[in-house]
Amino acid sequence: MARRLKKNKRLNKNQSSFYFEDYLETTKKNKFSQKNNFFQDRIYLLFFLFISLILIFNIKIIHISLNNIEIHNNKNQKSKFISLRRDIVDRNGVLISTNIKSFHAAVKPDLIKNKNNFLIKLRLNFPELPIQEIEKKLNEEKYFYLKKRITQIDKERLWSFGEKGIIFEPFESRIYTHANLFSHIIGQVDYDNYGISGIEKYFDKELKNKNLSNKPLQLSLDVNIQHLISQELNNALLTFKSTGGGSLLMNVESGEIISLVSLPNFDINTRANLNEKKYMNKITKGVYELGSIFKTFTVALALENKIVTPQTIIKNIPRSIKCSRHDISDIKDFPKNLSVEDILIRSSNIGTLLIARKVGEEKFKKFFNDTKILQTPKIQLEEVGNPISFEWNKCKLETISYGHGITTTPLQALSIYAALANKGKMLEPTLLKQNDKNERKYTKLISETTSNHLNRILRKVVTADEGTASLADIHGYYVAGKTGTSQNYKNEKENLNTFISIFPSQEPKYALLVMLENPQVAKNLTYEYRGLKIKGTRNEAGWNSAYIAGKIIKKIGPILAIKSEDFNITNVAKKTN
């Protein structure tokens, strides 16, 4: 018992050691627990980071899906495309010229994996390329252009090669939606988008004006009319084997040019250098002797100055007249006595010459000054011709009366006809669409009475049995006009056949010029001539240019909305009396 008590006492004395041991055991357990908790914290942190990354990616995906992503396709490129040059449109808003994003194809040789394979692909897909030169450039390891101004088809072919070394360099390209249809009017731009010819050059500053970038330049031209006239004129060149031709359609009330065609033409998208004379703008730059077209001017002067009336008889007209060293005569035999209107209807050289002598040199000089027919024409193009210098000497008065020994451009000749038809208002021709509210400035060339007389006479040139332009008489359009045939003095085989028409003659709205260079007799062509069918046997303006003008008017008449019911012949006849 005493022993047990002694032992208990000993335990009580060592109690602190007991608790110490217990504490140590507990501490060991806590350290293990801390390590375990630290490991779990790492797992939680990694899990948190992983969830955060997933959340971030999800937010990014949602953001992209809810916003317009910029994908490199044509639609999005167009939406951000800022053109360096304004569009050009016709009078109805039809696009003629615009800028698009195009590409040059270049090559970085060091990125081409298999050069031999690359050359084989090029040879198969682009046989026109100089493969040997390309191979040489590939070996030189220098950056070079494979093909400039590539088409979309070319780009897709090159893209299909799968070569990282093919680089597509973007640039702005000017394209012309109607290719060769307006080649002599619209002109071209260079690689830096500067106008170098035609409308593009004349209006270069306006077309590059950023403040007007959303407003296209609107021309007076009509795409549909231009197409129809160009089609007929191209057919005429084949039918009559002509070396060239041209036509011009003008609104006589506004001076607006609705159509201008010069053949042969060319595709302005190809940007080829064309230096041959045959490709010049024959309407504005060509300078010609237009022959009997001038007889109308002589009669107009005589009527305006009250020297004659349409019914005045010119008596004792000789078969020929000697003027200086030259003999002037008519191609056909005409009656000795002819009225003034018959002289123009039959196109008599001698009769016109006698009228010119009555008019006198001074009045012709004033007429030429008022019409500016011997000056450089004014039009929104730089491609204009300069009439050959003219001097008044022996026989000039006589020869210019019927259109020989004097030159001008077709543009100027038609502008004068427009003034003669529209009650005497001489307007400058324009290629820009005009505002109908504002009347254009003009100079008075002849009186309304003289204009009415001329329209009636020119109508008879087309309808009378003795007239020279019967093939232009299209039912319902009251075509009036005058033919002109001239020869090259140096080469008798070269000739120019022209017909200028006005329609409808009662209330003229349009003037049309048709011109053929060096046409031949169309032996296989059958004409509908005054109810008869006859084969072509003659090479005169009445048998080719007038014939083509009639075909053109028949096609474009409905588009121009000319209705024969709108015009009253009797009212016009009263005005002329």
Residue, then its C-alpha position, 0 to 999 in steps of 0.5 A: m500500500a505504501r508502495r502504491l502511494k509512493k508510486n502515485k506521488r511519483l506520477n504526480k510529480n512527473q505530471s508535467s512530463f506526461y502532458f509534455e509528451d501528449y503535446l508532442e504527439t499532438t504537434k506531430k499530428n498537426k504538422f502532418s495535417q498542415k502538409n496535407n492542407f497545403f497540398q489541398d490548397r494547391i489543388y484548389l488553386l490550380f482548379f481555380l486557375f483552370i476554371s478561370l481560363i475556361l471562363i476567359f475563353n468562353i467570354k472571348i468566344i461569346h464576344i467574337s460571336l456577338n460582334n462582326i468579325e473581320i474575315h478577309n473576304n471580298k464583301n468585308q474588304k468592300s465595306k472598308f474600301i475607300s476609293l481614291r477616285r469617284d465613280i462615273v455614271d451615265r445619264n440614268g445612273v448606270l455605272i461606267s467607271t469605278n475603282i476596285k481593290s486589285f492585286h499584283a502577284a509577287v514571289k518571295p523565292d526563299l519561301i518556295k518549298n519546291k521550285n521545280n514543282f512551282l515552275i511546272k505549275l506555272r507552266l501549266n496554268f500560265p503558259e503565257l508567262p516567261i518561265q525561263e526568266i522566272e526560273k532565273k529570278l527564283n535562283e537569285e532569291k530576290y523578291f520579284y513580281l510574277k504578274k501585275r494587275i491579276t484578275q480574280i481568276d488568276k488570283e484563285r489559280l495562284w492561291s490553289f498552288g498552296e505556296k507561302g512564297i506567293i504574295f498578293e499585293p493590294f492596290e486600287s485599280r480603275i475598271y471600265t464596266h463597258a470595256n470598249l463601248f466608251s473607249h474614245i470618251i472615258g479615257q484611262v488613268d495611270y497606275d497611280n490613279y491619275g487621269i491620262s486621257g478622255i473624261e478621266k483626264y479632263f475632270d481629274k481634279e473633280l474625280k479625286n475630290k474627297n469631298l465629293s467621293n460619294k457623288p458620282l460624275q454623271l455624264s449626258l451619255d446613255v449606255n443603251i443608246q450607245h450600245l445600239i448605235s455602236q452595234e449598227l455602226n460595227n455592222a455597217l463597217l462589215t457591210f460596206k467594208s469601211t476602214g472606219g466610222g463614227s456617229l454622234l447623237m445630240n439633244v438639240e435643245s440642251g446640247e447634251i451628247i447622248s452618244l459618241v461612237s468612233l470605230p475602230n475602238f478598243d478595250i480601255n481595261t487592257r491599257a495598251n498603247l495605241n498610236e495608230k491613227k485609226y484609233m483616234n477619236k474621229i468625231t472630236k479629233g478627226v478633221y475632214e472635208l465634209g462635202s455637201i453637208f456645207k450646202t445647208f449653211t449656204v442656203a441658211l445664209a441666203l435665207e437669213n439675209k433675205i437674199v432668197t426664199p425657198q421658192t426663189i428660182i435660180k435661172n440658167i444654171p450651167r452644166s459647169i463653171k470654170c473658176s480659176r484653173h478648176d472646172i466645177s460641175d455636178i455629178k448629175d444632169f439637173p434642170k437649168n432652172l431650180s428653186v433654192e429648195d430644189i438645189l438643196i434637195r438635189s444637192s447641186n454644186i453649181g446651184t449652191l455656188l450661184i447662191a453663195r455668190k449672192v451671199g458674198e464673202e463677208k457674210f460667210k466670214k461672219f457665219f464662220n466666226d459666229t459658229k467657230i467652225l474653223q476654231t478648235p472645238k470646245i468639249q470636255l475632252e483634250e482629244v480635239g482636232n484643229p481645222i486646217s488653216f483657211e485663207w480666202n483666195k480665188c475660188k474659195l467662196e465658190t468651193i466652200s459653198y458645197g464643202h470643198g477646200i474647207t475642213t472641220t470636225p464632225l462635232q462642230a458640223l453637227s453642233i451647227y446643224a443642231a442650231l439650224a434646227n432648234k430655232g437658231k440657238m447655238l449651244e456648246p456641246t456637253l458631255l455632262k448631264q444638264n439640269d432641266k431647270n436651268e436653260r443653257k447660255y447660247t448665241k443666236l445664229i439664225s431666226e426661228t423663221t429661217s430655222n423652220h424653212l430649213n427643217r422643211i427643206l431638209r425633210k424633203v431631202v429625205t422624202a422627195d423623189e429627187g432627194t438624196a437621202s430616201l433610205a433614211d425615211i423611217h416611218g413615224y420619225y419625220v427624219a430630215g437631213k443632208t448627205g455629204t460625199s467627199q474624196n481625198y485629193k491625193n487618193e481618189k479611192e479614199n472617200l468620206n460619206t456623211f449624213i447629218s439628220i434632224f428628227p422629228s423635223q416638225e419639232p426637232k429634238y435630236a441631231l444625228l451624224v453618221m460617217l463612214e470612211n472609205p466605204q465600198v459598194a455593198k453588192n450583196l445588199t438589197y435595199e427597200y427603196r421607195g417600194l422597190k427591192i434593188k441591189g447596191t450599185r452606188n457608193e454615195a452617202g445616200w446609199n450607205s451613211a443615210y441607210i445606216a442612220g435610218k437603221i439607227i433611228k429605227k432602233i433608238g427611236p422608241i428609247l428616245a420616246i419620240k411619238s409621231e402623234d405628238f407633232n402637228i405638221t400643219n402648225v409648223a407649216k403655218k409658222t414657215n409661211 
